[in-house]
Amino acid sequence: MSATGVRTQSTPRILGAALVTAVVVVFLSVKLGTFRDYQIAEIAIEVTAVAGLTVLTGLSGQISLGNGAFMAIGAYTTALLLLHFASWPFYAVLVAAAVVTAAAGAVVGMAAARLRGPYLAGATLLLSVALPSVANAYPGTFGGDQGLNVVFTAPGFLGVNFPLTRWQAWVCSAVALVTLVLLANLSRSRVGRNWRAVRDDEVAAALAGVNVARARVLAFVVSATCAGLAGALLAAVTALVAPGAFTITLSIALLTAAVIGGLGTLAGAVCGSLLIVLVPTYATDVATSHGLSTAVASNIPVAAYGVVLILVMLVFPQGIAGGLRWLLGLAGFSAVRARRPATAPGPAPPAGTAPPAGTAPPAGPPPAGPGPIGSGPASQHDALLARKGDTPESHEKEDPQ
Amino acid sequence: MVEFLQFTLSGISFGMIYAAIALSLVLIWRGTRLLNFAQGGMAMFTTYIALEVIRHTGSYWAGFAVALAAGLVLGAAAELAVIRPTLGKPELNAVIVTIGLLILIEGVAGIMYGGQFRSFPAAFSVVGLKAGSTPLGVSRADVFVAAAVLAAALLLATGFRYTSVGLRMRAAAFNATVARLSGVRVARVITVGWALAGLLGALAGVLVSPSTFVYPNSMDSVFVLGFTAAVIGGLDSPAGAVVGGLLLGVALSYAGGYLGSQGSDLTALVALGILVVVLMFRPDGIFTAGRMRRV
């Protein structure tokens, strides 16, 4: 549903939001200390990866627990390039990392094109466990358990006293914002509409002339590229690429951030990333300041994080972004409310088998949903990713042709 | 040849542990169409409970029984407390709730027991068995592992086939709406399924812990391989879970045995290779009848 939020943004509004965010980030990075700079970079990296995953899982309907593996590919590409071609500028390394992970995404996407739901989840989960172990098996190339060191410095024109962490925060935020702008445009384009069509009903999408296989593989490529960029940034910020950074926990955290923020929406990707990065840090601060023993103090954040995940999912079924929109709606912001599509699943069969884009769509019911979010009857889809709320009429509504 | 026999037998022993986790996932999948990522975490916690009981009573079997009972209770409690409220919400929400549950359980275990590795006793002697003078590569404990999981699987299969609870569970898994109309309390059946899954997970935890030690993340890799086994076999098929577990266990045993030290690093890669090959030919697992969706 909240994909609507992305869709109804016009390009100037997207660019404006990105610009405002950039100004805020620069202001914060100058005002706050080194540790907060590091956190800004961390959040930006998380946003880049989660935004790619939310497009894959939320828009094209393919679950992936393997995006941590793509991050590893991006990070190792960066480390190896900087090691062997030290003269390359960082933006060239970023582009190379993106290209390599895009290729990897194409391969995985093609292998995954026939898999659905839990089978896809299982295959991608194992990918994210298996790939980092390659680094252990070939220590000569990948540095084994110790990993590879990465040298990343601030450019000379900023002066010698310019803090490196601030430069890292700027670079990461810039990449994250560019990624978000591109993804927002992609999601509004024909490509994005094809993804949603494939997600909602593959057979109907194919009947309507969408190349299902190509749409699914393309979603994997886009998602992998984002993860690869995030991995490259991670390498630059942590100055070390080792298998221990790309555990099963990382891949699971990415999916968690996407769902908990609000699946399929870029605003949700940002909210989820903030929560994933900030809650454990905050809980650690609280625990250590109360002088608890280390075993307790280091595990209270873990337990609290688990509780937060469960509670958010139970209280805000549409994620944090959906919950915020609902709260704003309660507060009477009619503009926000008007953007919300109807929650009850509409007459799906006619919408699903609608003629291909180009013919005039039938007028759908008004998009304003009267009930609270999630009040519609349970979806009967057996697909793991079937989501209610994103009704077919919202797709017809935005067909521009 | 002797080596081959040894690798096969020890692979079967490990494979049966993956099969137990896979079976527990299949039980939950059939009832709720949900992957329970907390399965490994719950098993880890019940193993800690077993460890406490063994320490206080000195009896392995008391710990064994308490762990299974705790698994039963934990499974049912998880379903009632956090899974049932996700019904009717987007399906990935329930998955994230199980991930939250996993993280919560691991955090609580860390608070209560700390992070250090604890050894766990085996049920029987771990000295390798011999046929005449050739070592078989397995011990009495390994034989017990395979036998215990096999017994649990056979008991479950018998229960499904010959008891009224089993009939109700099969009906609910086949078609919840029709089962409900015929008077089956589907919600209660699902709770029973979660309880049985918790029991199987607890069994796997107690059986695998002598070789992995017990710590808050001890079941993570076992869970991943159990999940893989379930996917290979087909998530709808209990028989597939056992076959998938055995296939995976034996293949990984060969990889570890014949490829040397590099083989043990590449365990997950070998498992991925098997998974990819199986899913290439059977996208819904070996034992699930595929559904055609084509224009």
Interface residues (C-beta under 8 A of the other chain):
Chain A: T57 I63 A111 R114 L115 R116 P118 Y119 A121 G122 A123 L125 L126 L127 V129 A130 L131 S133 V134 N136 A137 E202 V203 A206 L207 I248 I252 L255 T256 V259 I260 L263 A295 V296 S298 N299 I300 P301 V302 A303 A304 Y305 G306 V307 V308 L309 I310 M313 L314 P317 Q318 G374 P377 A378 S379 H381 D382 A383 L384 L385 A386 R387 K388 G389
Chain B: W29 R33 L35 F37 V82 P85 T86 L87 G88 K89 P90 E91 L92 N93 A94 V95 I96 V97 I99 G100 L101 L102 I103 L104 I105 E106 G107 V108 A109 G110 I111 G114 G115 P216 D220 S221 V224 F227 T228 A230 V231 L235 Q262 D265 L266 T267 A268 L269 A271 L272 L275 V276 L279 M280 P283 D284 G285 R293 R294 V295
